[in-house]
Amino acid sequence: MLQRFWRWLPTNVDDKRVRVAVWLNVIFQTVLVGTGGAVRLTASGLGCPTWPKCTADSFISTPEMGLHGVIEFGNRTLFFVLQAIAIFALLCVLKYRKERRDLFVLAVIPACSVLLQAGVGGITVLSGLNPYVVGLHFVLSVVLVVLGAVLVMRVYTKPGPRALVVPGWFARLAHIAAFFVAISVLIGILTTGAGPHAGDQGAARNDLPPEIMQHVHSWPAYVMLGLTLVLFIAAWTRGIRSPRVWLTWLVAAQGAQILIGVAQSRLGLPEILVGSHMVLACIVAALMSAVLYYLRRPRELR
């Protein structure tokens, strides 16, 4: 049976199963952020008060635990789905790992890092939803979404040396914009840790002033959008074709992210907007990585 499965695995990157696997990986990495946000925003962070079991005697939630237990257990279940997808993506590139070492490395990282996420998730529960541990959990999620996006792009790109296909100033500005994306995400995590959505009524906060943190969070976000708009205008007016489409999507995602951020602040942080803001943060990071990736192309395509 194992030999039959080994023969069934793809032998080159052009196999449709490879593309399906890497797309499923990045999609479910993002979905997991959404379900993790739902756990936090519904105060279900301790719906399963122990780890790895949901209760001292059961791996699954019990009727007595109510909706909070169902939500927390559902998020844990999705983790195992994601783990299976990450392992399948790794298996899909295993046979030609020598020819496409880049794909193999990018597939190994999520297959192993998902286990790291489980460990951090366990510490999160055992620490009583410490806001800094919760923040680390989100940082790892963003990193895995970005790596998943890069894996998708690598699957569609020929291997080998890559050359810069945009002006030097454009590339430098793009990296500065990426820096502000990262700063915006990190400050956003601290801002959320100061706000009311702790994941449980008794969970600690980081004691930072939430009103001030909301303003501090907005500053790098506005800089990020301004720099991206400069890149977007330059790409469309100066014939810089390679990252043009991705910049268009990035401007749209950043614009939506800022509008939602302003709205949630004005409306008292409603759960649906906060959750959307979290998912969009991952999407913005993935799109920014796409812009950086397409600053270069394989040399033979120049």
C-alpha positions in Angstrom: 0.0 0.0 0.0 2.8 2.4 0.9 4.6 1.6 -2.4 1.4 2.3 -4.3 1.0 5.6 -2.5 4.6 6.5 -3.3 4.1 5.8 -7.0 1.0 7.9 -6.9 2.8 11.0 -5.6 3.6 13.8 -8.2 7.0 13.6 -9.9 7.2 17.2 -11.1 5.9 20.7 -10.3 3.5 20.8 -13.3 1.2 18.2 -11.7 -2.1 19.8 -10.8 -2.1 18.1 -7.4 1.0 20.2 -6.4 -0.9 23.4 -7.2 -4.0 22.3 -5.4 -1.9 21.3 -2.3 0.0 24.6 -2.0 -3.2 26.6 -2.5 -5.0 24.6 0.1 -2.1 25.2 2.5 -2.2 29.0 2.2 -6.0 29.2 2.2 -6.3 27.1 5.4 -3.5 28.9 7.1 -5.6 32.0 6.6 -8.8 30.3 7.6 -7.2 29.2 10.8 -6.5 32.8 11.7 -10.2 33.5 11.2 -11.3 30.7 13.5 -8.6 31.6 16.0 -10.0 35.1 16.0 -13.5 33.7 16.5 -12.3 31.9 19.6 -10.9 35.1 21.0 -13.8 37.3 20.0 -16.4 35.0 21.5 -14.5 34.7 24.8 -14.0 31.0 24.0 -10.3 31.0 24.6 -10.7 28.7 27.6 -13.7 26.9 26.2 -11.4 23.9 26.5 -9.6 24.7 29.7 -6.8 22.1 29.4 -4.4 21.1 26.6 -4.0 18.8 24.7 -7.3 17.4 26.0 -10.4 19.6 26.0 -11.2 18.4 29.6 -9.3 16.3 32.0 -11.1 13.2 30.7 -12.0 14.0 27.1 -10.2 15.2 24.0 -13.5 16.6 22.6 -15.8 19.2 24.1 -18.7 18.1 26.2 -22.3 19.3 26.1 -21.8 20.9 29.5 -19.1 23.2 28.0 -21.7 24.9 25.8 -20.9 27.0 22.7 -17.5 28.1 24.0 -16.3 24.6 24.1 -17.6 23.9 20.6 -15.8 26.9 19.2 -12.5 26.2 20.9 -12.6 22.5 20.0 -13.6 23.4 16.4 -10.5 25.6 16.1 -8.3 22.8 17.5 -9.9 20.4 15.0 -9.1 22.7 12.1 -5.5 22.6 13.2 -5.3 18.9 12.5 -6.9 19.5 9.0 -4.2 22.1 8.3 -1.5 19.7 9.5 -2.8 17.0 7.1 -2.8 19.6 4.2 0.8 20.8 5.1 2.1 17.2 5.2 0.3 16.4 1.8 1.9 19.5 0.3 5.3 18.3 1.5 4.7 14.9 0.0 3.8 16.5 -3.3 7.3 17.9 -3.7 9.2 15.1 -2.1 10.1 13.2 -5.2 11.8 16.1 -7.0 13.2 17.8 -3.9 16.8 17.8 -5.4 15.6 19.6 -8.5 13.4 22.0 -6.6 15.0 22.4 -3.2 13.3 25.8 -2.8 9.8 24.1 -2.9 11.0 21.4 -0.5 12.2 23.8 2.1 9.1 26.0 1.8 6.9 22.9 2.2 8.9 21.5 5.2 8.6 24.7 7.2 4.8 24.7 7.5 4.7 20.9 7.9 6.9 21.4 11.0 5.8 24.8 12.1 2.2 23.7 12.5 3.4 21.6 15.4 5.1 24.7 16.8 1.8 26.5 16.5 0.1 23.7 18.5 2.8 24.0 21.2 2.3 27.8 21.4 -1.5 27.2 21.4 -1.1 24.9 24.3 1.1 27.4 26.2 -1.6 30.0 25.5 -4.3 27.9 27.2 -2.0 26.9 30.1 -0.9 30.5 30.7 -4.5 31.6 31.0 -4.4 33.5 27.6 -1.4 35.7 28.4 -1.7 38.5 25.9 1.9 38.3 24.8 1.7 34.5 24.2 -1.5 35.1 22.3 0.3 37.7 20.2 3.2 35.3 19.5 0.5 32.8 18.3 -0.7 35.4 15.8 2.8 36.4 14.6 3.5 32.7 13.8 0.2 32.6 11.9 1.1 35.6 9.8 4.6 34.1 9.0 3.1 30.8 8.0 0.6 32.6 5.7 3.4 34.6 4.1 5.5 31.4 3.6 2.5 29.7 2.2 2.0 32.5 -0.3 5.7 32.4 -1.3 5.4 28.6 -1.8 2.4 29.2 -4.2 4.4 31.8 -6.2 7.5 29.5 -6.4 5.3 26.7 -7.8 4.4 28.9 -10.7 7.9 30.2 -11.3 10.9 28.6 -12.9 13.9 27.9 -10.6 17.3 29.4 -10.9 18.9 32.8 -10.5 16.6 35.8 -10.4 17.3 39.3 -11.6 15.8 42.6 -10.5 13.3 43.8 -13.1 12.3 47.1 -11.5 14.3 50.3 -10.9 16.5 50.2 -7.8 14.6 53.1 -6.1 11.3 51.2 -6.6 12.7 48.0 -5.0 14.0 50.0 -2.0 10.7 51.8 -1.6 8.9 48.4 -1.7 11.1 47.0 1.1 10.4 50.1 3.2 6.7 49.6 2.6 7.1 46.0 3.7 8.8 47.1 6.9 5.8 49.3 7.8 3.5 46.4 7.1 5.4 44.4 9.6 5.4 47.3 12.2 1.7 47.8 11.7 1.0 44.2 12.3 3.1 44.1 15.5 1.7 47.2 16.9 -1.8 45.9 16.0 -1.1 42.8 18.1 -0.1 45.0 21.1 -3.2 47.2 20.5 -5.5 44.1 20.5 -3.8 42.9 23.7 -4.8 46.2 25.4 -8.4 46.0 24.2 -11.5 44.2 25.5 -11.2 41.0 23.4 -9.1 38.9 25.7 -10.5 35.5 24.8 -12.0 35.0 28.2 -13.6 37.2 30.8 -10.8 36.6 33.3 -7.9 36.8 31.0 -5.2 39.4 31.7 -4.5 42.4 29.5 -1.1 44.0 28.7 -2.0 47.2 30.6 -1.1 49.5 27.7 -3.6 52.4 27.2 -6.0 51.2 24.5 -7.0 54.6 23.2 -3.4 55.7 22.8 -2.4 52.3 21.2 -5.2 52.7 18.6 -3.6 56.0 17.5 -0.1 54.6 17.6 -1.3 51.6 15.5 -2.7 53.9 12.9 0.5 55.8 12.2 2.5 53.0 10.5 -0.7 51.9 8.8 -1.1 55.3 7.1 2.6 55.3 6.1 2.2 51.8 4.7 -0.7 52.9 2.6 1.0 56.1 1.4 4.1 54.2 0.3 2.0 51.5 -1.4 0.1 54.2 -3.3 3.4 55.7 -4.5 4.4 52.3 -5.7 1.1 51.7 -7.3 1.1 55.0 -9.2 4.7 54.5 -10.3 4.0 51.0 -11.6 1.1 52.1 -13.8 2.7 55.4 -15.0 6.3 54.3 -15.6 5.7 50.9 -17.2 6.8 48.8 -14.3 4.8 45.7 -15.1 6.1 42.9 -12.9 4.5 43.7 -9.6 1.6 45.8 -11.0 -1.3 43.5 -10.5 -0.2 42.6 -7.0 0.1 46.2 -6.1 -3.4 46.8 -7.2 -4.7 44.1 -4.9 -2.4 45.3 -2.1 -3.8 48.9 -2.3 -7.4 47.5 -2.2 -6.6 45.2 0.8 -4.8 48.0 2.7 -7.6 50.4 2.0 -10.2 47.9 3.3 -8.0 47.2 6.3 -7.7 50.9 7.2 -11.4 51.5 6.7 -12.3 48.6 8.9 -9.7 49.8 11.5 -11.3 53.2 11.6 -14.8 51.8 11.7 -14.1 49.4 14.5 -12.5 52.1 16.6 -15.5 54.4 16.1 -18.1 51.6 16.7 -16.6 50.3 19.9 -14.7 47.3 18.5 -17.5 45.0 17.3 -16.4 41.4 17.0 -17.1 41.0 13.3 -14.9 44.0 12.3 -12.1 43.0 14.7 -12.1 39.5 13.2 -12.1 40.8 9.6 -9.2 43.2 10.6 -7.2 40.2 11.8 -7.7 38.1 8.6 -7.0 41.1 6.4 -3.7 41.6 8.2 -2.6 38.2 7.0 -3.9 38.9 3.5 -2.0 42.3 3.4 1.2 40.5 4.5 0.8 37.8 1.9 0.2 40.4 -0.9 3.1 42.5 0.2 5.3 39.4 0.0 4.0 38.9 -3.6 5.0 42.4 -4.5 8.5 41.8 -3.2 8.7 38.5 -4.9 7.9 39.9 -8.3 10.5 42.6 -8.1 12.7 39.9 -9.5 12.2 37.4 -12.3 14.2 34.4 -13.5 17.1 35.7 -15.7 16.0 33.9 -18.8 12.6 35.8 -18.7 14.3 39.3 -18.8 
